[in-house]
């Protein structure tokens, strides 16, 4: 039910200008201000972590009564606690709708027991979308220049997640769902240097690959915005961070490694099935997310800046990747091209590292480190001392030995890795991963009835049908 604008409503919501901003300055420890649009309600400076508005004098910071509220609106339409504003530990400001009669943000109903991100300039209305009572002004400095205008209205920027040669990644929150995402900002570089990774044509290649990815264990793309200066890529946020952080503190058990590594190889198998080589597989590019109410981690492979689409089964020629995880054919001057099996070698190094906390090929620290490392990788000789490998199963060691083969023609393909007994003899593992894939793929893909047919076709293509899950274990 809509209500007419009460006579006591201010004729307009104050718009801040450089001059009028000075009128609303608050002490440094204040993080926000609610500018009233109703003459009988005062402005309110936000200092404490929470703020509540409603009829209850015992729990509300601003108490609405018939004396302070427009007489044209029944006070019974206002809840004892109508809405709640909170400064969260992640530095986002959130508004929670506590009323059945409605709290509106910029004219949009939030919904009882739901929350939205509150941003500077937002208008808060209660009972009716027309009954605006506050304009919120943030007093925090949150890098307002990070996002372009089109994305500022959709997302709130939080802290830096990572920074590399090509750009900065920050945590952002979707305004009307509070869902966290990672935003990768890549500034365009028009340099003519061939090795510049963030030239527009190279960025576009990464974007084209991201648009094709649709798998539970691969980072997925939500949206992209291009400006004259750069690209802003909104994608999955993985709060568990890099795989490196899980491996470093303590040695993982073989069963833990197998659970994580099977997810990784299934993801790479999908990439290879659509003719994409990652070319830079390493623990830093494998991200973790905790499964709800479980100790298990779900992985997603990220960073497709060096990835390449193989058209017509062509082969790669560019020297790229991280040296410790790079295959011998990348260092061998007599090899003029390489294919998908460079990823299998990188996976072999990752598995070795996950099981032992050591790298199979390590060069001494010196000016000639890269040359020494290249020689070691080209020789392909690595050790499995009993002190580190005595408790590892023969199947686990056998898989590594078949992945770290210098001759790419004799090296396992990704399909052979997936089909290895180390995985396939563990029926509980197969069922667990299949269920994980199925549930996450279904959640991501099936948003409506119209999505169901496409989801079922995709499920069959990546072997995720319900029948596979139910029959994977006797």
Secondary structure, DSSP 8 states (H G I E B T S, - for coil): ------TTB-SS-----HHHHGGG---TT--EEEEESBTTS--EEE-SSEEEEES-TTT-SEE--TTTS-TTS-GGGS-SS-EEEEE-TTS-EEEEE--TT-EEETTEE--TT-EEE--TT-EEEESSTT-EEEEEEE-----TTSS-HHHHTTEEEEEEEEE-SSEEEEEEEETTT--EEEEEEEE------TT-TTSHHHHHHHHHHHHH---TTB--EEEEEE-SSEEEEEEE--TTEEHHHHHHHS---HHHHHHHHHHHHHHHHHHHHTTEE-----GGGEEEEE-TTSS-EEEEE---TT-EE-GGG--B----S-GGG--HHHH-TT---B-THHHHHHHHHHHHHHHHSS-SS---SSTTHHHHHHHHHHHT-----HHHHTTS-HHHHHHHHHHS-SSTTTS--HHHHHTSHHHHT-HHHHHHHHHHHHHHHHHHH-SSHHHHHHHHHHHHHTT--HHHHHHS--
